Amino acid sequence: MTQRTLAQIERQIEKIKAKMNGIGEMRPGTLTQQFKDPQNQIGPYYQLSYTLDMKSRTDYVSNDAVADVRRQVANYKRFKDLCAKWVALGIEHSKLKIKLKKG
């Protein structure tokens, strides 16, 4: 049973690796629409806020780049989710492997 479970975990990790390989461009952060005059919602513009190397940053995004940046941010979120799943499976795999060696 445990050997089969190890193989299942390994297959799941391989699937995650394949998904990560196809992600493409990515950027961390949150893309929001802001206004120069928020009360009257005049002068809309977009900004991307993120933290990198423990420093908060903000990039202004032109209207023609918004779709690309949205896709990049979504790709980054997908990447982070896949990483978290991979780490959880890695921990489970390690524990089972150790358990098998003990007897």
RATA-V658322 format. One record per pair of residues at least 24 apart in sequence whose C-alpha atoms are under 8 Angstrom apart, sorted by the first residue. I is the first residue (numbers start at 0). J is the second residue. If there is no record, write none. Layout:
i=<I | I>
j=<J | J>
//
This chain:
i=<1 | 1 | 5 | 5 | 5 | 8 | 8 | 9 | 11 | 12 | 12 | 12 | 15 | 15 | 19 | 19 | 22 | 22 | 23 | 24 | 24 | 25 | 25 | 25 | 25 | 25 | 25 | 26 | 26 | 26 | 26 | 26 | 27 | 27 | 27 | 27 | 28 | 29 | 30 | 30 | 30>
j=<95 | 99 | 92 | 95 | 96 | 88 | 92 | 92 | 88 | 85 | 88 | 89 | 81 | 85 | 78 | 81 | 74 | 78 | 74 | 71 | 74 | 70 | 71 | 72 | 73 | 74 | 75 | 68 | 71 | 72 | 74 | 75 | 71 | 72 | 75 | 76 | 72 | 72 | 68 | 69 | 72>
//
